[in-house]
Amino acid sequence: MIKRFDKDLYEQNDRIAKETLKNLLPSYDIRENPKKRDVDLLVYDKNGNHVANIETEIKRVWKGPNFAYTNVQFPERKAKYAKLDKPTVFVMFNED
């Protein structure tokens, strides 16, 4: 899906998506990536080794427990995160 970066949407959604993810996985060492134009979150093991990445999204038009679409779409500009040297997990939250 081709979708240009929208600064307003970023400011509305970025912080809440990252914090929600970290709150859902409190036993993991998940840190915000200091590189703002890179994958959102970095996951570290108990020895402090970077082992994975997490990219978060909020799909505000999706409400309720059931996914009402035939497939999941992330913006094409995020495809580069699937090619990083560490695995990247893409996480999508709904409006709820």
C-alpha positions as CSV (number, residue, x, y, z in Angstrom):
1,M,0.0,0.0,0.0
2,I,1.4,3.4,-1.0
3,K,0.8,6.0,1.7
4,R,2.9,9.1,2.3
5,F,4.1,9.9,5.7
6,D,1.6,12.1,7.5
7,K,3.1,14.1,10.4
8,D,-0.2,14.7,12.1
9,L,-1.1,11.0,12.1
10,Y,2.4,10.2,13.4
11,E,2.0,12.7,16.3
12,Q,-1.5,11.3,17.1
13,N,-0.5,7.6,17.0
14,D,3.2,6.9,17.4
15,R,3.6,7.4,21.2
16,I,0.4,5.5,22.1
17,A,1.3,2.5,19.9
18,K,4.8,2.2,21.3
19,E,3.7,2.5,24.9
20,T,0.8,0.1,24.4
21,L,3.1,-2.5,23.0
22,K,5.6,-2.1,25.8
23,N,2.8,-2.4,28.4
24,L,1.6,-5.6,26.7
25,L,5.0,-7.2,26.9
26,P,6.5,-6.1,30.3
27,S,8.8,-9.1,30.6
28,Y,10.7,-8.1,27.5
29,D,13.5,-5.5,27.3
30,I,11.9,-3.2,24.6
31,R,13.5,0.1,23.9
32,E,12.6,3.0,21.7
33,N,14.9,3.2,18.7
34,P,17.0,6.4,19.0
35,K,17.0,6.6,15.1
36,K,13.7,8.4,14.4
37,R,13.6,7.3,10.7
38,D,14.1,3.7,11.5
39,V,12.0,0.8,13.0
40,D,10.1,1.9,16.1
41,L,11.3,-0.4,18.8
42,L,14.3,-2.6,19.5
43,V,14.1,-5.9,21.5
44,Y,17.1,-7.0,23.7
45,D,17.8,-10.3,25.3
46,K,18.9,-10.7,29.0
47,N,22.6,-10.2,27.9
48,G,21.8,-6.8,26.3
49,N,22.0,-8.1,22.7
50,H,19.7,-6.6,20.1
51,V,17.7,-9.6,18.9
52,A,14.6,-8.2,17.1
53,N,12.7,-5.2,16.0
54,I,9.1,-4.1,16.3
55,E,7.2,-1.7,14.1
56,T,3.8,-0.5,15.3
57,E,0.7,0.9,13.6
58,I,-2.8,1.9,14.7
59,K,-5.6,1.3,12.2
60,R,-8.2,3.8,13.5
61,V,-10.9,2.7,11.0
62,W,-10.8,-0.8,12.5
63,K,-13.0,-1.0,15.5
64,G,-14.2,-4.0,17.6
65,P,-12.7,-7.5,18.1
66,N,-13.1,-8.7,14.5
67,F,-10.7,-7.8,11.7
68,A,-13.1,-6.6,8.9
69,Y,-10.6,-6.7,6.1
70,T,-9.4,-9.5,3.8
71,N,-5.7,-8.8,4.5
72,V,-3.4,-6.6,6.6
73,Q,-1.7,-3.7,4.8
74,F,1.2,-1.8,6.0
75,P,2.6,1.2,4.1
76,E,5.0,0.3,1.4
77,R,7.7,2.6,2.9
78,K,7.9,0.1,5.8
79,A,8.9,-2.8,3.6
80,K,12.6,-1.9,4.3
81,Y,12.1,-3.1,7.9
82,A,11.4,-6.6,6.7
83,K,15.0,-6.7,5.3
84,L,16.9,-5.7,8.4
85,D,19.6,-7.9,9.8
86,K,17.3,-8.7,12.8
87,P,13.8,-10.0,12.5
88,T,11.0,-7.4,12.5
89,V,7.6,-8.0,13.9
90,F,4.9,-5.8,12.6
91,V,2.1,-5.0,15.1
92,M,-1.2,-3.4,14.2
93,F,-3.6,-2.1,16.9
94,N,-7.2,-1.2,16.2
95,E,-9.1,1.9,17.5
96,D,-10.2,0.1,20.6
